Structures are given as C-alpha cells and as structure tokens.
Amino acid sequence: MNKAPRTTMNIHRPDVQAMKFEYEDITLALVQDEDSIELFHLIEKNREYLRQWLPWLDMTKKEEDTKKFIKKSKDQYAQKKGLQFLIRKNGVLIGIIGLPKIDLENKKASIGYWIDQEQQGKGIITKSSEIVIDYCINELRLNTIEIACAIVNRRSKAIPERLGFKKVKTVKNAENLYGTMVDHDIYILKKEPVPNKK
C-alpha cells in the first residue's frame, strides 16, 4: 500500500473542526453542519443509483434528514465511536467515506463509502480508503479494519481487493435492502505485526 498523508489530530480530542486530509486533487474533511444542503443535493442527484446498494435512502428525503445524519456523525466522533469524511475533488463534494464503527478497546473499525456515480472508476475511493486506513493504523493504532460489500457489488468489492484486504466470509441475509435480503462479503485487513528485536 502506498504511504498516505497523515494527520496530527488526536481522536481523543473531540474537536470536530480539526481533521482534514489533502492528497493531490482530493480532500477529506469531517462532515459539518454547514454541509447539509450540499450533501442532500448530492444524495438527490444519485438517489436511484445509491438505492441499489444503500438502505437509508427512504429515510433521507429532505435536508432535515441530512442534518440529523450530520448531528449523529458528530456525536459519534465526540464519543470516539465513529466518524464521517466528506470527499471533495477540487473543492466539489463528490461522496463520503467514514468509519461508522470504531472500537478502540478491541482496536478495530469498519469502513464505509459511496461516491457520485459520475466519479466512479477514477480511483477516488481507493485513494480515499488508503488515507483512512493510514489514519486507522498510524493514529488510532487499530489492528483490524473491515469492509462489508454486497456480493453483487463488484465495484465496491474491488476496493478492498485492490488494497490487500482478505475476504474472510460471506454473511447470508446480512442486510434488508427495501424488502430484499442481501448477502455480504466481509473483507479484513490486519496490521502487520512488528518483528521482535533481538
């Protein structure tokens, strides 16, 4: 894996203004209250596309719903249980990548992401995932990172496969997607152990 930029922000200091990553033309920054309108418009633009893969579209029908998501994300961050980054390309909002579940005690987290349909196939989610993985390992000191993908979502599964994750299992009926039960492939990345010095 390529070395990704690092942040000096400490997860134990719940300052939601503090963390931002810039890498070539891509910027990741924690979602903020003022992002609600722009984020809602991006969801509206991609609603039918995202509905193929994500279960929350019917619960996000107005900007107020996006505001609730942002509040929940900020609360999770303050409690050290999760965080969400907005992905921008040359300043334009194009998606989200985050850690919806952070377990500091057991040193593990899960990654989730989605991107504007027009921005697919450009390596943006791969690049963003590298940044988040580097943050997980070097700042949060996590040992295990998980990505769950619908077994039929080839584009999503290509991300962990490209980044060296190992597929460990398939979970049957993992998610109710608008009345259809969807199976998930589970991918795991383990931090490489540091050799003992003799």
N, C-alpha and C positions, 0 to 999 in steps of 0.2 A: 504494500500500500504506500502511496506517495505521502510524504510528510505534509500534513495540513497545517494551516495557520493556527496559532494557539492564542488563548485569551488569558489575561491576568486576573480576570474576575473570579471571585471565590463563591461557590454555591452556598456557603454558609452565611453569606451576607446578602439578605434578600432585597437587593437594590435592583428593581426591575428596569432601571434606566442604564445599567452598567455594561451589558454584554452585547458586543457587536463584532461580527467577523466580516472581513472583506478579502475576497480572493478573485483576482482578475476582474471580470465584469459582474461577479456575483457578490451580493451582500446578504448576510443572515443577521437578523436583529430580533430581539424579543418582541412579541406582539404587544401593542399598546392600545389604550382606549381610543386614541385618535385614528387608529387604523380601521375602525369598524365599517365605515361606509365603503372604503376601497376594497376591503376584504369581502364584504357582502356582494359588491358588484362582480368581483371575480368568481364567486360561487355561482351567482346567477348566470353568468356567461357560460359556465361549464356544468350547469346543473344536470342536464341529461347525460352527459359523459360521465360525471362523477357518480351518478346514481347506479352505474353498473357495478361499482366497487365499494362504495361507502354507505353506511347505514343511516347517516344522520341528516340526509338532505331534506326529508319531510319534516324535520324538526328545526330547519333553518329556512324560514320563509319570509323573514323580514329583518331589517337591520337590527332590531331589538334582540333578535335571537343571536346575532353575531356578537353583540355587546355582552350577552350572557356568557358566550364561549370565551371571550377575552377575559372577563372577570374570573371565570373558573380557572383559566390558564394562569393568570397572575396569582390567584390564591394557591394553586398547586406549587408554583415556583416559590412562593414565600414559605410554604410548608416543606420544601425540598422533596416534593413527591412527583414533580413533572415540570415540563416547560415546552413552549412552542415558539419556533422562529418563523418569521415571515421571510420568504425568499424573494429577493429583488434582483432583476437584471437591468443594469444601467439605470437603477432607480425605480423601475417599474415593477409593481407587485405581480408575481407570476405563480406563487404557490406557498406551501407550508411544509416544514419538516420539524419534527419535535420528538420529545421523549415523554410520551403520555404516562409512562410508569417508570419512576426511579425508585429503586430500593437500595438506599445507601448502606443499610445494615448488612444486606447479603451481597452487596457490590454488583448489582445487575440493573439493567434497564432495557426497555423496548423502544424501537424507533418506528415512527410512522411518517408518511409523507403523501402529498399529492401535488400535482402541477397542472397549470393551464394546458389544455390539450394541444394548443398551437406550439408549445415549447417542448413537447416530447421528442425524444430521440436526439437531444443535443448534449447529453452528458451532464445536465444541470443537477439532477437528483443524485447522480453518482458523486459528483463533486461536492455537493452539499452534505451527502452522507459521510464522505471522508472527513469533512470538517467536524461534524457532530461526533463521529467515532473517536477522532483525536481528542476532542473535548472530554468525552466519557472516560477515556483511558488515562489521559495525562492530567486532567483537572479534577474529575470526580473520583479517580482511582478505582474505576469499576473493572471487574474481571470478565463479565459476561454481558453481551449485547444480543438482543433477539429482534428478529424481524419476522412478522407473520404476513403471508400473502395468500390470497385466494389461489387455488391450484390452477385456475384457468387464466389468471392474470400474468401473462408471460412477460410483459414489460416490467411489472413490479418485481417479479421473481428474478429478473435479470440483474437487478441491483445487488442483492446480497451475493448472488453467484459471482458477479464480477469483482466484488470486494473481498472474496475469500471466506465468506460465511459457509458453514456446513449445514446442509439440510439434515435435520435430526429426526423429524417425524411428520406425519400428516394427521391432522386432527379432523375427524369427521364431524359434520354439522357444527362447525365452530362458530358460525355467525348467521343470524336471521337477517337476510337481505330482502326486505319488503315481501316477506312471505315465503321466500325460498331459502332453504338451509344450504350454506356454502361451506365447503371443506377448505381448510387452510394448510399450507405447507409452512413448517416452522424452521427458520434458519438461525443458527447460533454462531457468534464469533467469540472465541475465548482469547483473553490476553495471554500472550506468550510468557511463560514463566522466566524469571531472571535466573540465569545459572548461578549456582552457589560458588563463591570464591574460595579457592583452596589456599 
